[in-house]
């Protein structure tokens, strides 16, 4: 997969571009700080957490973000149980290995199939992290856009 799309793993780094501002905005949110101090989050109440985080996010966007989260959960479970090892190349041969031990020799087609499965395993996480991060930031985008338009109109 990386041979055909060499920059696909940059999506890992891109998550930080979304999440750093999302976390910084969240830390400035007084309701979130009170929520955090109350200990509700530690009692395992993710619904209350999501309600707070997505408080000003449109319902349609919240649904999409949470669907991405559930997709990532299911995708991760399928990936963890469906692939017995990691594809690699050793001494010019395509192999499937588990903790450095060769499980079997692969054809080139099988190797690319396992590499594609590996990328699919990460894709769920990308969808979840980008989706939730952007849904968290959306209300701030609307706020900045509205403020900008107001400033243009008053100028």
URNOR-V399204 format. One record per residue. N is the residue number from 1. PSI is psi in whole degrees, -180 to 180 (none if undefined). Layout:
n-><N | N>
psi-><PSI | PSI>
//
This chain:
n-><1 | 2 | 3 | 4 | 5 | 6 | 7 | 8 | 9 | 10 | 11 | 12 | 13 | 14 | 15 | 16 | 17 | 18 | 19 | 20 | 21 | 22 | 23 | 24 | 25 | 26 | 27 | 28 | 29 | 30 | 31 | 32 | 33 | 34 | 35 | 36 | 37 | 38 | 39 | 40 | 41 | 42 | 43 | 44 | 45 | 46 | 47 | 48 | 49 | 50 | 51 | 52 | 53 | 54 | 55 | 56 | 57 | 58 | 59 | 60 | 61 | 62 | 63 | 64 | 65 | 66 | 67 | 68 | 69 | 70 | 71 | 72 | 73 | 74 | 75 | 76 | 77 | 78 | 79 | 80 | 81 | 82 | 83 | 84 | 85 | 86 | 87 | 88 | 89 | 90 | 91 | 92 | 93 | 94 | 95 | 96 | 97 | 98 | 99 | 100 | 101 | 102 | 103 | 104 | 105 | 106 | 107 | 108 | 109 | 110 | 111 | 112 | 113 | 114 | 115 | 116 | 117 | 118 | 119 | 120 | 121 | 122 | 123 | 124 | 125 | 126 | 127 | 128 | 129 | 130 | 131 | 132 | 133 | 134 | 135 | 136 | 137 | 138 | 139 | 140 | 141 | 142 | 143 | 144 | 145 | 146 | 147 | 148 | 149 | 150 | 151 | 152 | 153 | 154 | 155>
psi-><-45 | -22 | -36 | -32 | 79 | -22 | 12 | -32 | -9 | -18 | -27 | -45 | -37 | -26 | -37 | -29 | -33 | -43 | -31 | -50 | -35 | -44 | -42 | -42 | -40 | -40 | -23 | -10 | 116 | -39 | -40 | -42 | -40 | -42 | -44 | -42 | -29 | -21 | 4 | -39 | -39 | -17 | 8 | 47 | 78 | -27 | -45 | -39 | -48 | -37 | -40 | -47 | -39 | 21 | -46 | 13 | 137 | 147 | -43 | -38 | -36 | -43 | -44 | -45 | -44 | -33 | -40 | -38 | -46 | -35 | -44 | -40 | -49 | -43 | -41 | -42 | -44 | -41 | -45 | -34 | -16 | -10 | 114 | -13 | -170 | 130 | 146 | 178 | 122 | 126 | 37 | 5 | 143 | 128 | 160 | 126 | 154 | 115 | 42 | -8 | 129 | 125 | -45 | 161 | 140 | 156 | 167 | -40 | -44 | -41 | -49 | -33 | -47 | -37 | -39 | -40 | -36 | -44 | -38 | -37 | -38 | -27 | -37 | -40 | -40 | -45 | -46 | -51 | -45 | -43 | -49 | -42 | -45 | -36 | -35 | -36 | -19 | -47 | -33 | -35 | -46 | -42 | -46 | -42 | -45 | -43 | -42 | -45 | -39 | -42 | -37 | -41 | -34 | -12 | none>
//
